[in-house]
Amino acid sequence: SIGVSNFSAQEIKDMTQGGAEMPAVNQVEAHVFWNQEKLCKEMKELGVAVVAYSPLGNSGFHGEKSGISSDLVGEVAKESGLTPAQVMLNYLINKDFIVIPKSVTPARIDGNADWVPKLDDKQMAKLDTAPQKRLTDFPFRPGGKFFFSEENLKTMTKKLNDGTEMPILGLGTWQS
């Protein structure tokens, strides 16, 4: 089996129509604030599991009011008796994601693994109201260009042996 990262449904269809194997997984940024609802539905129809990277929203990089540090997540954590990180993970698990939380702190690693999902429908609905915004699009890459700009999306390809142009990075989820 193969896996891809940040591919849209159309990119996967194009890839498989060109003779490539259907990927088993598509790894994408996903969290309460970028829930990838449309993409998840499309991946389910294709039979591709979705793996969430940055499932905690990376508040250390994006500011204290984003991700696990947001007021919304804190409110649901208080209601549910879970930690904010557990709320973020529980949300994605309930949405059929495979989650890969990152931590270097042993206590946080244990906390990310040692709990029982228990968000109810009301709490899930509350989290569904979160404003949707990609958090891991760092503003600039070498050359001072926005990494996910239209210009970069059009030029980041590799020609395959059969002449097909394939994205070096599957960036379709940026616009989904």
VOSE-846804 format. One record per residue: residue number from 0; residue in one letter; x, y, z of N, C-alpha, C, CB in turn. Coordinates in nm, 3 decimals, decimal comma. Glycine has a CB too. Layout:
<kekols>
  nr rest   neast  nnorth     nup  caeast canorth    caup   ceast  cnorth     cup  cbeast cbnorth    cbup
 NUM    a       X       Y       Z       X       Y       Z       X       Y       Z       X       Y       Z
...
</kekols>
This chain:
<kekols>
  nr rest   neast  nnorth     nup  caeast canorth    caup   ceast  cnorth     cup  cbeast cbnorth    cbup
   0    s   0,083  -0,120   0,000   0,000   0,000   0,000   0,086   0,125   0,000  -0,094   0,001   0,121
   1    i   0,031   0,230  -0,057   0,099   0,358  -0,057   0,014   0,459   0,019   0,128   0,406  -0,201
   2    g   0,076   0,567   0,056   0,006   0,679   0,118   0,046   0,806   0,048   0,035   0,687   0,269
   3    v  -0,041   0,905   0,056  -0,013   1,036  -0,001  -0,038   1,141   0,106  -0,100   1,064  -0,128
   4    s   0,005   1,261   0,078  -0,015   1,370   0,173  -0,066   1,493   0,100   0,117   1,402   0,248
   5    n  -0,175   1,548   0,152  -0,234   1,672   0,100  -0,289   1,659  -0,041  -0,132   1,781   0,103
   6    f  -0,334   1,541  -0,079  -0,394   1,522  -0,211  -0,543   1,550  -0,204  -0,367   1,380  -0,264
   7    s  -0,596   1,612  -0,307  -0,740   1,628  -0,321  -0,796   1,500  -0,382  -0,776   1,754  -0,409
   8    a  -0,928   1,485  -0,380  -0,991   1,368  -0,441  -0,957   1,363  -0,590  -1,144   1,370  -0,421
   9    q  -0,960   1,478  -0,657  -0,930   1,480  -0,800  -0,787   1,437  -0,827  -0,954   1,620  -0,857
  10    e  -0,694   1,479  -0,744  -0,554   1,439  -0,764  -0,539   1,288  -0,748  -0,462   1,512  -0,664
  11    i  -0,612   1,230  -0,654  -0,605   1,084  -0,636  -0,667   1,014  -0,757  -0,678   1,042  -0,506
  12    k  -0,779   1,065  -0,805  -0,841   1,006  -0,924  -0,746   1,015  -1,044  -0,976   1,076  -0,957
  13    d  -0,684   1,130  -1,062  -0,589   1,147  -1,172  -0,472   1,051  -1,159  -0,538   1,292  -1,177
  14    m  -0,423   1,036  -1,039  -0,310   0,949  -1,012  -0,345   0,804  -1,045  -0,266   0,961  -0,866
  15    t  -0,461   0,758  -1,002  -0,498   0,618  -1,025  -0,537   0,592  -1,170  -0,613   0,578  -0,933
  16    q  -0,594   0,692  -1,236  -0,625   0,676  -1,379  -0,498   0,665  -1,462  -0,711   0,792  -1,429
  17    g  -0,389   0,719  -1,409  -0,260   0,708  -1,476  -0,190   0,577  -1,447  -0,171   0,822  -1,434
  18    g  -0,257   0,487  -1,374  -0,201   0,354  -1,349  -0,144   0,334  -1,210  -0,096   0,327  -1,447
  19    a  -0,141   0,437  -1,129  -0,088   0,421  -0,993  -0,189   0,349  -0,904  -0,051   0,558  -0,933
  20    e  -0,138   0,287  -0,803  -0,220   0,217  -0,704  -0,302   0,318  -0,623  -0,131   0,131  -0,611
  21    m  -0,424   0,279  -0,586  -0,507   0,363  -0,499  -0,437   0,372  -0,364  -0,653   0,305  -0,484
  22    p  -0,414   0,493  -0,313  -0,349   0,504  -0,182  -0,439   0,451  -0,070  -0,311   0,649  -0,154
  23    a  -0,376   0,399   0,033  -0,449   0,352   0,151  -0,487   0,470   0,240  -0,366   0,249   0,230
  24    v  -0,398   0,571   0,245  -0,420   0,686   0,332  -0,382   0,816   0,262  -0,341   0,671   0,462
  25    n  -0,444   0,923   0,307  -0,411   1,058   0,265  -0,391   1,138   0,393  -0,525   1,122   0,172
  26    q  -0,270   1,183   0,416  -0,239   1,258   0,537  -0,256   1,407   0,509  -0,094   1,228   0,587
  27    v  -0,339   1,472   0,590  -0,371   1,614   0,570  -0,374   1,686   0,704  -0,506   1,630   0,496
  28    e  -0,354   1,815   0,699  -0,376   1,896   0,819  -0,524   1,887   0,855  -0,331   2,045   0,798
  29    a  -0,552   1,856   0,979  -0,691   1,853   1,025  -0,696   1,873   1,175  -0,760   1,719   0,985
  30    h  -0,794   1,950   1,217  -0,820   1,977   1,359  -0,955   2,045   1,366  -0,706   2,067   1,423
  31    v  -0,997   2,083   1,483  -1,128   2,147   1,500  -1,141   2,267   1,407  -1,148   2,189   1,646
  32    f  -1,034   2,340   1,387  -1,037   2,465   1,310  -1,007   2,447   1,161  -0,939   2,562   1,370
  33    w  -0,987   2,325   1,117  -0,970   2,290   0,975  -1,013   2,145   0,962  -0,819   2,313   0,925
  34    n  -1,144   2,124   0,966  -1,196   1,989   0,981  -1,203   1,908   0,851  -1,331   1,995   1,041
  35    q  -1,176   1,969   0,739  -1,165   1,898   0,611  -1,290   1,815   0,579  -1,043   1,807   0,612
  36    e  -1,406   1,867   0,617  -1,531   1,792   0,602  -1,555   1,742   0,460  -1,648   1,879   0,645
  37    k  -1,541   1,830   0,362  -1,565   1,791   0,222  -1,464   1,685   0,178  -1,556   1,914   0,129
  38    l  -1,337   1,706   0,209  -1,234   1,612   0,168  -1,258   1,475   0,233  -1,094   1,666   0,206
  39    c  -1,295   1,473   0,358  -1,320   1,345   0,427  -1,431   1,266   0,359  -1,356   1,370   0,575
  40    k  -1,536   1,334   0,319  -1,646   1,268   0,250  -1,595   1,208   0,118  -1,763   1,368   0,223
  41    e  -1,516   1,285   0,044  -1,462   1,238  -0,083  -1,367   1,120  -0,064  -1,390   1,351  -0,156
  42    m  -1,284   1,125   0,040  -1,190   1,016   0,066  -1,266   0,889   0,104  -1,091   1,055   0,177
  43    k  -1,372   0,903   0,182  -1,452   0,787   0,221  -1,512   0,721   0,097  -1,565   0,828   0,319
  44    e  -1,561   0,802   0,003  -1,617   0,748  -0,122  -1,512   0,674  -0,204  -1,677   0,861  -0,206
  45    l  -1,386   0,718  -0,194  -1,276   0,653  -0,267  -1,219   0,534  -0,190  -1,166   0,753  -0,296
  46    g  -1,256   0,519  -0,062  -1,201   0,412   0,020  -1,062   0,442   0,073  -1,198   0,285  -0,058
  47    v  -1,032   0,570   0,089  -0,901   0,615   0,137  -0,917   0,668   0,280  -0,839   0,725   0,043
  48    a  -0,840   0,612   0,374  -0,843   0,661   0,512  -0,774   0,796   0,518  -0,775   0,559   0,609
  49    v  -0,819   0,880   0,611  -0,760   1,013   0,626  -0,685   1,020   0,759  -0,869   1,125   0,619
  50    v  -0,559   1,059   0,751  -0,473   1,074   0,868  -0,455   1,223   0,895  -0,335   1,003   0,848
  51    a  -0,479   1,265   1,018  -0,468   1,406   1,055  -0,329   1,436   1,110  -0,575   1,444   1,158
  52    y  -0,259   1,528   1,043  -0,139   1,582   1,105  -0,176   1,717   1,165  -0,022   1,596   1,001
  53    s  -0,102   1,759   1,263  -0,129   1,883   1,338  -0,270   1,882   1,399  -0,113   2,005   1,245
  54    p  -0,312   1,769   1,460  -0,448   1,759   1,512  -0,476   1,847   1,633  -0,477   1,617   1,548
  55    l  -0,372   1,903   1,692  -0,391   1,992   1,807  -0,387   2,138   1,766  -0,284   1,965   1,913
  56    g  -0,369   2,166   1,639  -0,375   2,302   1,589  -0,249   2,384   1,609  -0,487   2,371   1,653
  57    n  -0,146   2,329   1,670  -0,016   2,395   1,685  -0,025   2,537   1,742   0,053   2,400   1,552
  58    s  -0,087   2,550   1,859  -0,102   2,683   1,920   0,032   2,744   1,960  -0,191   2,673   2,042
  59    g   0,135   2,662   1,980   0,267   2,715   2,012   0,321   2,804   1,902   0,363   2,602   2,038
  60    f   0,286   2,772   1,779   0,333   2,852   1,666   0,233   2,960   1,628   0,358   2,762   1,547
  61    h   0,104   2,930   1,642   0,002   3,019   1,589  -0,064   3,109   1,692  -0,102   2,938   1,522
  62    g  -0,021   3,104   1,814  -0,075   3,195   1,914  -0,161   3,126   2,017  -0,153   3,301   1,847
  63    e  -0,171   3,190   2,131  -0,234   3,127   2,246  -0,384   3,108   2,233  -0,206   3,206   2,366
  64    k  -0,449   3,170   2,139  -0,594   3,156   2,126  -0,633   3,065   2,010  -0,659   3,292   2,109
  65    s  -0,539   2,987   1,958  -0,572   2,893   1,851  -0,553   2,750   1,902  -0,484   2,920   1,726
  66    g  -0,606   2,656   1,826  -0,587   2,516   1,860  -0,633   2,481   2,000  -0,443   2,480   1,846
  67    i  -0,553   2,405   2,071  -0,592   2,359   2,205  -0,605   2,473   2,306  -0,493   2,258   2,255
  68    s  -0,553   2,589   2,272  -0,561   2,703   2,363  -0,682   2,793   2,335  -0,435   2,785   2,354
  69    s  -0,766   2,754   2,241  -0,881   2,838   2,207  -0,987   2,832   2,317  -0,942   2,794   2,072
  70    d  -1,064   2,938   2,326  -1,173   2,943   2,424  -1,277   2,834   2,398  -1,241   3,080   2,421
  71    l  -1,308   2,810   2,271  -1,407   2,709   2,235  -1,365   2,570   2,284  -1,429   2,707   2,084
  72    v  -1,243   2,531   2,254  -1,194   2,400   2,297  -1,188   2,392   2,449  -1,055   2,371   2,236
  73    g  -1,145   2,500   2,514  -1,141   2,503   2,660  -1,278   2,485   2,723  -1,081   2,633   2,707
  74    e  -1,378   2,547   2,663  -1,515   2,535   2,713  -1,565   2,391   2,703  -1,609   2,629   2,634
  75    v  -1,541   2,327   2,589  -1,583   2,188   2,571  -1,503   2,095   2,662  -1,567   2,144   2,423
  76    a  -1,376   2,126   2,684  -1,294   2,045   2,775  -1,352   2,050   2,916  -1,148   2,095   2,776
  77    k  -1,389   2,167   2,960  -1,447   2,182   3,093  -1,578   2,103   3,106  -1,471   2,332   3,125
  78    e  -1,663   2,113   3,003  -1,791   2,041   3,003  -1,773   1,889   3,005  -1,873   2,081   2,882
  79    s  -1,674   1,842   2,931  -1,658   1,698   2,910  -1,567   1,628   3,009  -1,605   1,674   2,774
  80    g  -1,486   1,705   3,082  -1,390   1,644   3,174  -1,266   1,592   3,104  -1,456   1,531   3,248
  81    l  -1,246   1,632   2,980  -1,127   1,596   2,904  -1,029   1,712   2,905  -1,163   1,555   2,758
  82    t  -0,905   1,687   2,871  -0,811   1,796   2,851  -0,840   1,858   2,715  -0,661   1,746   2,860
  83    p  -0,794   1,981   2,691  -0,813   2,039   2,558  -0,756   1,951   2,445  -0,749   2,177   2,553
  84    a  -0,640   1,891   2,469  -0,582   1,803   2,367  -0,673   1,683   2,342  -0,441   1,755   2,410
  85    q  -0,727   1,626   2,446  -0,817   1,512   2,430  -0,945   1,551   2,355  -0,852   1,453   2,567
  86    v  -0,993   1,673   2,378  -1,110   1,722   2,303  -1,077   1,727   2,154  -1,154   1,863   2,355
  87    m  -0,962   1,784   2,122  -0,923   1,796   1,981  -0,910   1,658   1,916  -0,790   1,873   1,968
  88    l  -0,849   1,564   1,987  -0,832   1,429   1,934  -0,966   1,356   1,923  -0,735   1,349   2,022
  89    n  -1,048   1,367   2,027  -1,180   1,304   2,030  -1,265   1,353   1,913  -1,251   1,331   2,163
  90    y  -1,260   1,483   1,886  -1,335   1,541   1,775  -1,299   1,473   1,643  -1,309   1,693   1,765
  91    l  -1,170   1,461   1,617  -1,126   1,401   1,491  -1,156   1,252   1,484  -0,977   1,423   1,472
  92    i  -1,139   1,182   1,594  -1,170   1,039   1,597  -1,319   1,018   1,567  -1,133   0,976   1,734
  93    n  -1,404   1,102   1,625  -1,548   1,093   1,597  -1,579   1,122   1,451  -1,625   1,189   1,685
  94    k  -1,490   1,194   1,383  -1,508   1,226   1,241  -1,437   1,124   1,151  -1,455   1,368   1,212
  95    d  -1,395   1,012   1,208  -1,331   0,901   1,135  -1,189   0,930   1,087  -1,415   0,865   1,018
  96    f  -1,118   1,019   1,153  -0,977   1,042   1,121  -0,890   0,945   1,199  -0,938   1,187   1,153
  97    i  -0,775   0,917   1,144  -0,664   0,858   1,219  -0,584   0,979   1,264  -0,577   0,754   1,131
  98    v  -0,550   0,988   1,391  -0,481   1,107   1,440  -0,338   1,076   1,481  -0,557   1,168   1,558
  99    i  -0,250   1,171   1,456  -0,109   1,159   1,493  -0,069   1,283   1,572  -0,019   1,141   1,366
 100    p  -0,098   1,284   1,703  -0,056   1,400   1,782   0,094   1,394   1,808  -0,133   1,405   1,916
 101    k   0,156   1,510   1,811   0,299   1,518   1,838   0,322   1,580   1,975   0,372   1,600   1,729
 102    s   0,410   1,520   2,050   0,455   1,579   2,174   0,589   1,519   2,210   0,352   1,556   2,287
 103    v   0,669   1,596   2,281   0,796   1,545   2,332   0,790   1,532   2,484   0,912   1,637   2,291
 104    t   0,678   1,570   2,542   0,661   1,566   2,687   0,595   1,435   2,728   0,576   1,687   2,735
 105    p   0,663   1,352   2,807   0,607   1,221   2,845   0,465   1,228   2,903   0,698   1,155   2,945
 106    a   0,438   1,325   2,987   0,304   1,335   3,047   0,198   1,365   2,940   0,302   1,444   3,155
 107    r   0,233   1,448   2,844   0,137   1,479   2,736   0,118   1,360   2,643   0,185   1,600   2,655
 108    i   0,225   1,287   2,616   0,214   1,167   2,535   0,118   1,069   2,602   0,353   1,101   2,513
 109    d   0,135   1,049   2,733   0,044   0,961   2,807  -0,099   1,014   2,803   0,091   0,947   2,953
 110    g  -0,116   1,144   2,822  -0,249   1,205   2,820  -0,317   1,194   2,685  -0,240   1,348   2,860
 111    n  -0,237   1,196   2,577  -0,294   1,183   2,442  -0,342   1,041   2,415  -0,190   1,224   2,337
 112    a  -0,290   0,944   2,490  -0,323   0,804   2,465  -0,417   0,743   2,570  -0,198   0,723   2,458
 113    d  -0,418   0,796   2,691  -0,487   0,732   2,802  -0,618   0,803   2,834  -0,398   0,730   2,926
 114    w  -0,721   0,779   2,754  -0,851   0,839   2,778  -0,955   0,766   2,693  -0,850   0,991   2,745
 115    v  -1,080   0,789   2,725  -1,190   0,727   2,653  -1,268   0,837   2,581  -1,283   0,646   2,750
 116    p  -1,287   0,822   2,449  -1,366   0,923   2,377  -1,505   0,936   2,437  -1,377   0,887   2,228
 117    k  -1,548   1,061   2,461  -1,679   1,077   2,524  -1,750   1,206   2,489  -1,664   1,068   2,671
 118    l  -1,710   1,275   2,383  -1,783   1,394   2,344  -1,923   1,354   2,296  -1,708   1,473   2,233
 119    d  -2,023   1,428   2,343  -2,159   1,397   2,300  -2,193   1,478   2,174  -2,261   1,428   2,414
 120    d  -2,312   1,453   2,118  -2,352   1,519   1,994  -2,356   1,671   2,008  -2,488   1,469   1,949
 121    k  -2,399   1,719   2,124  -2,408   1,863   2,148  -2,267   1,925   2,148  -2,480   1,892   2,282
 122    q  -2,173   1,859   2,212  -2,036   1,910   2,215  -1,971   1,904   2,076  -1,951   1,830   2,316
 123    m  -1,999   1,797   2,002  -1,948   1,788   1,864  -2,005   1,902   1,779  -1,984   1,650   1,802
 124    a  -2,135   1,928   1,795  -2,199   2,036   1,719  -2,138   2,171   1,755  -2,350   2,038   1,744
 125    k  -2,108   2,190   1,882  -2,045   2,316   1,925  -1,908   2,332   1,859  -2,031   2,320   2,080
 126    l  -1,830   2,224   1,855  -1,699   2,229   1,791  -1,710   2,250   1,640  -1,621   2,102   1,821
 127    d  -1,818   2,198   1,581  -1,841   2,218   1,437  -1,860   2,365   1,401  -1,962   2,139   1,392
 128    t  -1,889   2,450   1,499  -1,908   2,593   1,471  -1,776   2,669   1,463  -1,996   2,655   1,579
 129    a  -1,665   2,603   1,491  -1,534   2,670   1,490  -1,506   2,729   1,352  -1,422   2,572   1,530
 130    p  -1,451   2,851   1,348  -1,413   2,908   1,219  -1,306   2,820   1,154  -1,362   3,053   1,235
 131    q  -1,317   2,799   1,024  -1,226   2,709   0,953  -1,112   2,787   0,889  -1,302   2,628   0,846
 132    k  -0,990   2,752   0,928  -0,872   2,819   0,874  -0,753   2,726   0,886  -0,845   2,953   0,950
 133    r  -0,682   2,712   0,777  -0,561   2,631   0,778  -0,459   2,701   0,868  -0,504   2,610   0,633
 134    l  -0,401   2,627   0,961  -0,305   2,687   1,054  -0,160   2,658   1,017  -0,331   2,638   1,192
 135    t  -0,133   2,555   0,938   0,006   2,519   0,912   0,065   2,579   0,785   0,019   2,372   0,906
 136    d  -0,004   2,674   0,722   0,050   2,739   0,603   0,142   2,853   0,648  -0,065   2,792   0,511
 137    f   0,267   2,818   0,669   0,363   2,920   0,709   0,368   3,027   0,601   0,504   2,858   0,733
 138    p   0,379   3,154   0,639   0,359   3,261   0,542   0,459   3,265   0,427   0,364   3,389   0,612
 139    f   0,584   3,234   0,450   0,681   3,249   0,342   0,774   3,131   0,333   0,760   3,376   0,362
 140    r   0,816   3,102   0,213   0,916   3,000   0,183   1,031   3,071   0,114   0,856   2,884   0,094
 141    p   1,140   2,998   0,085   1,253   3,061   0,017   1,207   3,140  -0,105   1,355   2,956  -0,025
 142    g   1,261   3,257  -0,121   1,223   3,343  -0,231   1,112   3,440  -0,192   1,179   3,260  -0,349
 143    g   1,063   3,432  -0,069   0,964   3,526  -0,021   0,824   3,506  -0,076   1,007   3,661  -0,051
 144    k   0,791   3,387  -0,127   0,659   3,361  -0,183   0,575   3,283  -0,083   0,670   3,284  -0,316
 145    f   0,444   3,308  -0,086   0,355   3,226  -0,007   0,362   3,085  -0,063   0,209   3,282  -0,010
 146    f   0,381   2,988   0,023   0,402   2,851  -0,021   0,281   2,797  -0,097   0,432   2,762   0,098
 147    f   0,161   2,823  -0,050   0,041   2,770  -0,113  -0,022   2,870  -0,209  -0,058   2,730  -0,007
 148    s   0,059   2,955  -0,273   0,006   3,053  -0,367  -0,033   2,985  -0,497   0,109   3,165  -0,393
 149    e  -0,120   3,049  -0,574  -0,161   2,994  -0,704  -0,039   2,973  -0,793  -0,262   3,089  -0,773
 150    e   0,055   3,067  -0,789   0,174   3,057  -0,873   0,253   2,931  -0,839   0,263   3,181  -0,856
 151    n   0,275   2,906  -0,710   0,350   2,787  -0,670   0,275   2,659  -0,702   0,381   2,793  -0,522
 152    l   0,142   2,660  -0,688   0,064   2,541  -0,716   0,080   2,497  -0,861  -0,082   2,565  -0,684
 153    k   0,092   2,593  -0,952   0,102   2,562  -1,094   0,240   2,516  -1,136   0,063   2,683  -1,175
 154    t   0,342   2,547  -1,059   0,479   2,518  -1,103   0,545   2,403  -1,030   0,562   2,640  -1,087
 155    m   0,484   2,350  -0,926   0,548   2,245  -0,848   0,504   2,107  -0,898   0,514   2,261  -0,698
 156    t   0,556   2,067  -1,015   0,521   1,938  -1,073   0,647   1,864  -1,115   0,425   1,956  -1,192
 157    k   0,627   1,735  -1,137   0,735   1,651  -1,188   0,678   1,569  -1,304   0,795   1,558  -1,076
 158    k   0,752   1,559  -1,412   0,708   1,480  -1,527   0,741   1,333  -1,500   0,776   1,530  -1,659
 159    l   0,638   1,248  -1,507   0,655   1,105  -1,487   0,701   1,039  -1,617   0,524   1,041  -1,439
 160    n   0,742   0,913  -1,608   0,792   0,841  -1,726   0,694   0,840  -1,841   0,827   0,700  -1,689
 161    d   0,565   0,837  -1,812   0,465   0,834  -1,919   0,429   0,973  -1,971   0,339   0,765  -1,870
 162    g   0,500   1,077  -1,922   0,477   1,213  -1,966   0,376   1,291  -1,883   0,432   1,212  -2,105
 163    t   0,309   1,224  -1,791   0,210   1,289  -1,705   0,279   1,384  -1,609   0,128   1,184  -1,627
 164    e   0,220   1,502  -1,590   0,269   1,596  -1,490   0,201   1,563  -1,358   0,242   1,744  -1,533
 165    m   0,278   1,545  -1,252   0,226   1,508  -1,120   0,273   1,614  -1,020   0,274   1,365  -1,077
 166    p   0,184   1,661  -0,933   0,229   1,757  -0,832   0,340   1,697  -0,746   0,112   1,800  -0,743
 167    i   0,441   1,776  -0,717   0,545   1,731  -0,625   0,483   1,715  -0,486   0,666   1,832  -0,622
 168    l   0,396   1,808  -0,453   0,319   1,800  -0,330   0,173   1,805  -0,369   0,356   1,916  -0,230
 169    g   0,092   1,718  -0,310  -0,051   1,725  -0,336  -0,111   1,835  -0,254  -0,120   1,592  -0,305
 170    l  -0,145   1,946  -0,314  -0,188   2,062  -0,240  -0,337   2,092  -0,259  -0,107   2,181  -0,279
 171    g  -0,411   1,998  -0,310  -0,551   2,024  -0,339  -0,633   2,059  -0,218  -0,610   1,908  -0,404
 172    t  -0,595   2,013  -0,100  -0,676   2,040   0,019  -0,669   2,186   0,059  -0,630   1,954   0,134
 173    w  -0,573   2,259   0,006  -0,563   2,401   0,039  -0,689   2,474  -0,003  -0,441   2,464  -0,027
 174    q  -0,748   2,434  -0,114  -0,863   2,504  -0,167  -0,994   2,431  -0,142  -0,846   2,525  -0,313
 175    s  -0,991   2,320  -0,071  -1,116   2,244  -0,051  -1,197   2,301   0,063  -1,086   2,097  -0,025
</kekols>
